[in-house]
Amino acid sequence: MNRFTLKAVGLAAAAALTLTACAGGGDDPAAEPDPTTGGDDTTPVTITFTWWGNDDRASRYEESLALFTEEYPHITVQTSFQDFPNYWTARATEAASRSLPDVMQFDLSYLREYSENGHLADLSTHIGNEIDLSGFDDALVQSGVLEGQQVGIPTSTNTLALFYNPGLLEQTGVEAPAEDYTWEDYNEFLAAVSDAGETTPDGQAIYGGADYTNTFWFFLQWLVQEGVTPFNDDGTFGFDESHMSDFLALTTDLREAGQVYPVDRGIQLLPLGGFTVNESASEFSWDNFLAGYTADSGTEDIQMLPVPTGSGGDKAMFFKPSMLLSSGANTEHPEAAATLIDFLLTDPEVGAIFGTSKGVPADQAQRDAMVLEEGSIDATVVEYEDAVAEHVTEPVPVPVKGFGSIEAEYKRLAEELAYGTVTIEQFVDSWFAEAAMMTQ
Amino acid sequence: MSLTREVTGSGGLSTVPPPAVTRRRRRAAETRAGYAFLTPWLLGFFALTAGPMLASLYLAFTNYNLFSSPEWIGLDNFRLMFDDPRFIQSAKVTGIYVLVGTPVKLAAALAVAMLLNNTRRGQGLYRSVFYAPSLIGASVSIAIVWKAMFIDQGIVDRIGQQLGISWGGWVGNPSMTMPMFVLLTVWQFGAPMVIFLAGLKQVPAELYEAAAVDGAGPVRKFLKITLPMLSPVLFFNLLLETIHSFQIFASAFIISGGTGGPAGSTLFYTLYLYQRGFVDFRMGYASAMAWVLVLVVGIITFVFFKTSKSWVHYSGETK
């Protein structure tokens, strides 16, 4: 090879590689079109509908949409779905090109960001026309209102719960916490289970649970118990550095003594976790996770408890509106979109199809339509929400703009804290610095 | 450029030179035809590469979150970068990967190429087999397999246990993730190996024979003959692999689940760029990062070319 060819090819290759570096990245958000049979109505329309979730959810939506098409043959619905992180990447790029889906599943975390910039349609004109919310709790409907616009309507409600595995507790000889347990009691419980020194049939050590300070929503729950309103109406925080340090310090001793589920093992198990591989006896999460926990762990017997009691003496729980349905402001078929939203929110058969897999349905008719067999997952979740209703005394903290990002940042820093690569002080400093940028 | 000159030159030799006017006209027609053939490529280049690149250059000086229109903030993105601990972390991780991964990969490629350089039965098969990982190495499935190999109780952990080393799963251990990624890139040594092999074939056998007569051992032959004769190919491979290393993305994205964890130990530059752009929706910052990468790679390429004069020897060149 002579000098010219080598140099020329080298330069060209260098340029090409560098250029692709800038152009790369990003998952293809291409939809998987699934044209449910259209009708022969005089004005047929096609609308798009997208959600996040697993295959199980997809098949439930397909089943529901088949019913929808029977009832409204002139509306063709094209569907697609992604997992939660990729879902928001795809929506953000669509928002930039003003081509959001006609109907989409939405989360409270991102609602403000999208509505502030006028990307979501105001559904209030359709309420009472296409959309019938008579079976809804009014406060819940209001949670989808931002600056006077109904930018989303929740499908269901969730609240936090402590899940525990009685089988593992029996093996370790530790009693489950009593219902009026405090955060300190829970710490003692975690330490006791981990110190029992029991192992799974595979020889893995059994732990009491993961470090609960690693999730932003648990921090918010704790703040509410402390009497702090996490987010003010003007988008500022109601908490400061000392609140966050105090919360993170709750489990410092457990972390140092290795009494919480080890982070390096947890990372390797993703997307499963210690609780779903039956190596961890308890876990905090949203109550609609029960179905997923049961399916993933293969453990039939999973029990639920409310969150610990705060220093003020009560649990100060809240119902989080979840799985909102919204419509892109760019929609060309607002009536058809509203018709689909109404069908998904209020049709009793849809309620029966989904059960509690998206949370307890917000609509009375859908709740009544659920088949609650004694001891079934749906029955357990509904019973749980009924049982904790007396503890639900606070409104849900309304997420600020940039919530999705500051929540992710919290999770990332919590991982570093668990590895011991940052101190609590560094954690808090980094988080507030990042949050200042994200919420501006 | 040299290529065109050669082609037209040799064409001129074989025929009687036509009159000057006809020749010029024919050349103009050829040029037009050439550009016509290039059109699809040019369209692609301007619409899919140059356009977005210019857009990203503009966005690098703005605050742009995809939802509202970009807002000009001058050099703020670049200033923020150097106060951003995660940016520093990502630069560090990528730097270590490039500095360690590239030389080790090239050494492996050269070693295997020298083994395969001897004539023996079935050498075609050996070459194909050693090249195979390069074809599939960058794929998503290999990243998933890699993760499964290096997890708790995975094959690597079990081998370690057999040898009496309890290193556990590498995937969850921040100090072992970098060796894992270096192994992944070294395993894909096929492409530089093939180029090395082509280079080795061109080293005249007389040189080795002469050296053997003079009593030179294998190490001396390697240092005094193979390396200098191979230096143009080495330069080419070094440049290519360095740039390639800067762009590691897919495997890091898959193995860490897009987070760059555990504890930021796999936060490669492009992964962080992706996070800033598509998770935090800070496109301005992400664009600025992309341009810093272009600049750094450009400077490294420039330095390589400048220093190459002192260590790259082209045959037939007098020193």
Boltz contact constraints between the chains, C-beta under 6 A:
constraints:
  - contact:
      token1: [A, 3]
      token2: [B, 314]
      max_distance: 6.0
  - contact:
      token1: [A, 4]
      token2: [B, 2]
      max_distance: 6.0
  - contact:
      token1: [A, 6]
      token2: [B, 232]
      max_distance: 6.0
  - contact:
      token1: [A, 6]
      token2: [B, 236]
      max_distance: 6.0
  - contact:
      token1: [A, 10]
      token2: [B, 236]
      max_distance: 6.0
  - contact:
      token1: [A, 10]
      token2: [B, 239]
      max_distance: 6.0
  - contact:
      token1: [A, 13]
      token2: [B, 240]
      max_distance: 6.0
  - contact:
      token1: [A, 14]
      token2: [B, 243]
      max_distance: 6.0
  - contact:
      token1: [A, 14]
      token2: [B, 301]
      max_distance: 6.0
  - contact:
      token1: [A, 17]
      token2: [B, 243]
      max_distance: 6.0
  - contact:
      token1: [A, 18]
      token2: [B, 294]
      max_distance: 6.0
  - contact:
      token1: [A, 18]
      token2: [B, 297]
      max_distance: 6.0
  - contact:
      token1: [A, 19]
      token2: [B, 49]
      max_distance: 6.0
  - contact:
      token1: [A, 21]
      token2: [B, 247]
      max_distance: 6.0
  - contact:
      token1: [A, 22]
      token2: [B, 290]
      max_distance: 6.0
  - contact:
      token1: [A, 25]
      token2: [B, 274]
      max_distance: 6.0
  - contact:
      token1: [A, 89]
      token2: [B, 278]
      max_distance: 6.0
  - contact:
      token1: [A, 92]
      token2: [B, 66]
      max_distance: 6.0
  - contact:
      token1: [A, 92]
      token2: [B, 281]
      max_distance: 6.0
  - contact:
      token1: [A, 95]
      token2: [B, 67]
      max_distance: 6.0
  - contact:
      token1: [A, 96]
      token2: [B, 66]
      max_distance: 6.0
  - contact:
      token1: [A, 117]
      token2: [B, 67]
      max_distance: 6.0
  - contact:
      token1: [A, 117]
      token2: [B, 68]
      max_distance: 6.0
  - contact:
      token1: [A, 264]
      token2: [B, 172]
      max_distance: 6.0
  - contact:
      token1: [A, 264]
      token2: [B, 173]
      max_distance: 6.0
  - contact:
      token1: [A, 267]
      token2: [B, 172]
      max_distance: 6.0
  - contact:
      token1: [A, 267]
      token2: [B, 262]
      max_distance: 6.0
  - contact:
      token1: [A, 268]
      token2: [B, 151]
      max_distance: 6.0
  - contact:
      token1: [A, 268]
      token2: [B, 152]
      max_distance: 6.0
  - contact:
      token1: [A, 268]
      token2: [B, 169]
      max_distance: 6.0
  - contact:
      token1: [A, 268]
      token2: [B, 171]
      max_distance: 6.0
  - contact:
      token1: [A, 268]
      token2: [B, 172]
      max_distance: 6.0
  - contact:
      token1: [A, 270]
      token2: [B, 257]
      max_distance: 6.0
  - contact:
      token1: [A, 405]
      token2: [B, 280]
      max_distance: 6.0
  - contact:
      token1: [A, 415]
      token2: [B, 261]
      max_distance: 6.0
  - contact:
      token1: [A, 416]
      token2: [B, 263]
      max_distance: 6.0
  - contact:
      token1: [A, 419]
      token2: [B, 263]
      max_distance: 6.0
  - contact:
      token1: [A, 421]
      token2: [B, 263]
      max_distance: 6.0
